[in-house]
Amino acid sequence: MSFKHKKKFGQNFLTDQGEVLAKIMEVSGVEADDAILEIGPGEGALTELLLEASRKVTCIEIDTDLEKILRRKYESHPKFNLVMSDVLEVDFDEKIGEKVKVVANIPYYITSPIINKLIENRKYVDEIYIMVQKEVAERVCAKSGRERSTLTLAVEYFGEAEYLFTIPKEAFTPVPKVDSAFMSIKIRKDNPYIDKVSEDVFFKYVKAAFFNKRKNLANNMTSLGIAKDIAKSKLEEAGIAPTRRAETLSIDEFMDLIEVFEG
């Protein structure tokens, strides 16, 4: 009996497996002593390659129908560990408990929450290699322009994102509406941004700056209860034109902005 893909779990499995999976393994650089975390392993096509290449593979899967398939294939494999749960609810201290490299084709409908969850658990996760919708990868990895968002800045604050390669939608079943991309996020070991500005303060200003993407910084900063004329003068003091929009700012410019507003 063939597996029925469930829309509610955002299931799109690779059918063009050989070439794409080989490229995933190549760019993610899995080594023999790596412990791997795979989120949403599906029917285990990538899992098989990860088991061959690494020390241990922990798979997190929510679909109980897939549990039967995965256990039948890999239960006897000494490196295989299956956690049946929603990844967003997994306690990493309890279920992971060691440094892992994430290599996964994640469910697209919860991409941002998954990225945030992994960053929150950065004491265990320092390298992330994930397949996401192409436009999401472009947004996360954008250095400038309209694609930039609060998610872009969240990733930049903690690490460095890189767009690795594109996967056409025809490589999946069922065929999704959009192309996909494989990208990486490498968490910084020595983080100058955390040392400079606390997480709470950083995100307070980022969220304010993006409060309304169609409005400029001077207007959006009033969402913090700051008078517009004061916001304008502080932006000028930081060397940032008040008419600029949030997506045009680099993370270093955000640091300058925060330093002046908090000063």
C-alpha positions as CSV (number, residue, x, y, z in Angstrom):
1,M,0.0,0.0,0.0
2,S,1.4,3.4,-1.0
3,F,1.8,6.2,1.5
4,K,-0.8,9.0,1.2
5,H,0.8,12.4,1.6
6,K,-0.9,14.6,4.2
7,K,-1.4,18.3,3.4
8,K,-1.7,19.2,7.1
9,F,1.9,18.2,7.7
10,G,3.1,19.9,4.5
11,Q,4.5,16.6,3.1
12,N,6.3,16.9,-0.2
13,F,8.8,14.1,-0.7
14,L,11.8,14.1,-3.1
15,T,11.2,11.8,-6.1
16,D,14.3,13.0,-8.0
17,Q,16.4,11.6,-5.2
18,G,19.8,10.6,-6.6
19,E,21.2,13.9,-7.8
20,V,19.5,16.1,-5.2
21,L,20.4,13.9,-2.2
22,A,24.0,13.5,-3.3
23,K,24.2,17.3,-3.5
24,I,22.7,17.7,0.0
25,M,25.3,15.3,1.4
26,E,28.1,17.1,-0.4
27,V,27.2,20.7,0.7
28,S,26.3,19.7,4.3
29,G,29.7,18.0,4.8
30,V,28.6,15.3,7.1
31,E,31.5,13.6,8.8
32,A,31.9,10.2,10.5
33,D,31.9,11.7,14.1
34,D,28.9,14.0,13.5
35,A,25.6,13.5,15.3
36,I,22.8,14.5,12.9
37,L,19.3,15.8,13.6
38,E,16.8,15.3,10.7
39,I,13.5,17.0,11.0
40,G,10.6,15.4,9.0
41,P,12.5,12.4,7.5
42,G,9.5,11.3,5.4
43,E,10.1,7.8,4.1
44,G,13.8,8.0,5.0
45,A,15.5,8.6,1.7
46,L,17.9,11.1,3.1
47,T,18.1,9.2,6.4
48,E,19.7,6.3,4.7
49,L,22.6,8.4,3.4
50,L,23.0,10.2,6.8
51,L,23.2,6.9,8.6
52,E,26.0,5.8,6.3
53,A,28.0,9.0,6.7
54,S,27.6,9.9,10.4
55,R,28.0,8.7,14.0
56,K,24.3,8.9,14.9
57,V,21.0,10.2,13.3
58,T,18.1,11.4,15.4
59,C,14.9,11.8,13.4
60,I,12.0,13.9,14.6
61,E,8.7,12.9,12.9
62,I,5.1,13.8,13.7
63,D,3.2,11.4,11.4
64,T,2.5,8.0,13.0
65,D,1.9,6.5,9.6
66,L,5.5,7.3,8.7
67,E,6.7,5.9,12.0
68,K,5.8,2.4,10.8
69,I,7.8,2.9,7.5
70,L,10.8,4.3,9.3
71,R,10.9,1.7,12.0
72,R,10.6,-1.1,9.5
73,K,13.5,0.3,7.5
74,Y,15.9,1.4,10.3
75,E,14.8,0.2,13.7
76,S,17.6,-2.4,13.7
77,H,20.3,0.2,12.7
78,P,22.5,1.0,15.7
79,K,22.9,4.6,14.7
80,F,19.2,5.3,14.3
81,N,17.1,7.2,16.9
82,L,13.5,8.1,16.2
83,V,11.6,10.8,18.2
84,M,7.9,10.8,17.5
85,S,6.8,14.4,18.2
86,D,6.1,17.8,16.8
87,V,9.6,19.4,16.5
88,L,8.3,22.7,18.0
89,E,7.4,20.8,21.2
90,V,10.6,18.8,21.6
91,D,12.6,19.4,24.7
92,F,16.2,19.5,23.3
93,D,17.7,19.0,26.8
94,E,15.8,15.8,27.2
95,K,15.7,14.4,23.6
96,I,18.9,15.7,22.0
97,G,21.3,16.5,24.8
98,E,24.4,16.8,22.6
99,K,25.9,18.8,19.7
100,V,24.1,18.0,16.5
101,K,24.3,19.1,12.9
102,V,20.8,19.7,11.4
103,V,20.4,18.2,7.9
104,A,16.7,18.2,6.8
105,N,13.9,18.8,4.3
106,I,11.7,20.6,6.8
107,P,7.9,21.1,6.6
108,Y,7.6,24.4,4.7
109,Y,4.5,25.7,6.6
110,I,6.4,26.0,9.8
111,T,9.8,27.1,8.4
112,S,10.2,30.3,10.5
113,P,9.2,28.6,13.8
114,I,11.6,25.7,13.1
115,I,14.5,28.1,12.4
116,N,13.7,30.0,15.6
117,K,13.5,26.8,17.6
118,L,16.9,25.7,16.3
119,I,18.4,29.1,17.1
120,E,16.9,29.0,20.6
121,N,18.7,25.6,21.1
122,R,22.0,26.8,19.8
123,K,23.9,25.2,22.7
124,Y,23.1,22.0,20.8
125,V,22.9,23.2,17.2
126,D,25.7,25.1,15.5
127,E,25.2,24.1,11.9
128,I,21.9,24.0,10.1
129,Y,21.4,22.7,6.5
130,I,17.8,22.8,5.5
131,M,15.5,22.7,2.4
132,V,12.9,25.5,2.3
133,Q,10.8,27.3,-0.2
134,K,13.1,29.3,-2.6
135,E,11.6,32.6,-1.7
136,V,12.2,32.0,2.0
137,A,15.8,31.1,1.4
138,E,16.2,34.3,-0.6
139,R,14.6,36.3,2.2
140,V,16.8,34.7,5.0
141,C,20.0,35.1,3.0
142,A,19.3,38.6,1.5
143,K,22.1,41.1,2.3
144,S,20.0,44.0,1.0
145,G,16.7,44.8,-0.7
146,R,13.0,44.2,-0.2
147,E,13.5,40.5,0.7
148,R,14.9,41.4,4.1
149,S,12.6,40.9,7.0
150,T,12.6,40.3,10.8
151,L,13.6,36.7,10.1
152,T,16.6,37.8,8.1
153,L,17.8,39.9,11.0
154,A,17.0,37.2,13.5
155,V,19.3,34.8,11.6
156,E,22.0,37.5,11.1
157,Y,22.0,38.3,14.8
158,F,23.0,34.7,15.7
159,G,24.7,33.4,12.6
160,E,25.5,33.5,8.9
161,A,23.1,32.3,6.3
162,E,24.1,31.0,2.8
163,Y,21.9,30.1,-0.2
164,L,23.4,26.9,-1.5
165,F,21.4,25.6,-4.5
166,T,17.9,25.5,-6.0
167,I,15.7,22.4,-6.4
168,P,12.9,22.6,-9.0
169,K,9.4,21.8,-7.9
170,E,9.2,18.9,-10.3
171,A,11.7,17.0,-8.1
172,F,8.9,16.4,-5.5
173,T,5.7,14.5,-5.1
174,P,3.1,15.8,-4.8
175,V,4.5,18.7,-7.0
176,P,4.4,21.9,-5.0
177,K,3.5,25.3,-6.4
178,V,7.0,26.7,-5.9
179,D,10.6,25.8,-6.3
180,S,12.7,24.9,-3.3
181,A,16.2,25.8,-2.1
182,F,18.9,24.3,0.1
183,M,20.5,26.8,2.5
184,S,22.7,26.8,5.5
185,I,22.9,28.7,8.8
186,K,26.1,28.6,10.8
187,I,25.7,29.8,14.4
188,R,28.5,32.2,15.5
189,K,30.7,30.8,18.2
190,D,32.0,34.3,19.2
191,N,29.1,36.7,18.6
192,P,29.9,40.4,18.6
193,Y,26.3,41.3,18.3
194,I,25.1,39.6,21.5
195,D,28.0,41.2,23.3
196,K,27.0,44.7,22.0
197,V,23.2,44.6,22.3
198,S,21.0,42.1,24.2
199,E,18.5,39.9,22.4
200,D,15.5,41.6,23.9
201,V,16.6,45.1,23.0
202,F,17.7,44.1,19.5
203,F,14.4,42.5,18.6
204,K,12.4,45.4,20.1
205,Y,14.0,47.8,17.6
206,V,13.9,45.4,14.7
207,K,10.2,44.7,15.2
208,A,9.6,48.4,15.5
209,A,11.6,49.2,12.3
210,F,9.5,46.6,10.4
211,F,6.2,47.6,12.1
212,N,4.8,48.7,8.7
213,K,7.1,47.7,5.8
214,R,5.5,50.5,3.6
215,K,6.5,53.2,6.0
216,N,9.9,54.8,6.7
217,L,12.0,54.4,9.8
218,A,11.0,57.8,11.3
219,N,7.3,56.8,11.1
220,N,7.8,53.2,12.4
221,M,10.0,54.2,15.4
222,T,6.9,56.1,16.7
223,S,5.5,52.6,17.5
224,L,7.9,52.6,20.4
225,G,6.2,55.7,21.8
226,I,8.9,58.0,20.5
227,A,7.8,61.3,19.0
228,K,8.5,61.5,15.3
229,D,10.8,64.6,15.5
230,I,12.9,62.9,18.2
231,A,13.0,59.7,16.1
232,K,14.2,61.7,13.1
233,S,17.0,63.4,15.0
234,K,18.2,60.2,16.6
235,L,18.3,58.4,13.2
236,E,20.3,61.4,11.8
237,E,22.6,61.1,14.8
238,A,23.1,57.4,13.9
239,G,24.0,58.4,10.3
240,I,20.8,56.9,9.0
241,A,18.4,58.9,6.8
242,P,14.9,59.0,8.5
243,T,13.3,58.4,5.1
244,R,14.9,55.0,4.7
245,R,13.0,51.7,5.2
246,A,13.9,48.9,7.5
247,E,14.8,46.4,4.7
248,T,17.6,48.8,3.5
249,L,19.5,48.6,6.8
250,S,22.4,46.2,7.5
251,I,22.7,44.6,10.9
252,D,25.6,46.9,11.7
253,E,23.4,49.9,10.9
254,F,20.8,48.5,13.3
255,M,23.5,48.3,15.9
256,D,24.3,52.0,15.4
257,L,20.6,52.9,15.5
258,I,20.1,51.0,18.8
259,E,23.2,52.5,20.4
260,V,21.9,56.0,19.7
261,F,18.2,55.3,20.7
262,E,19.3,53.5,23.9
263,G,22.1,56.0,24.7
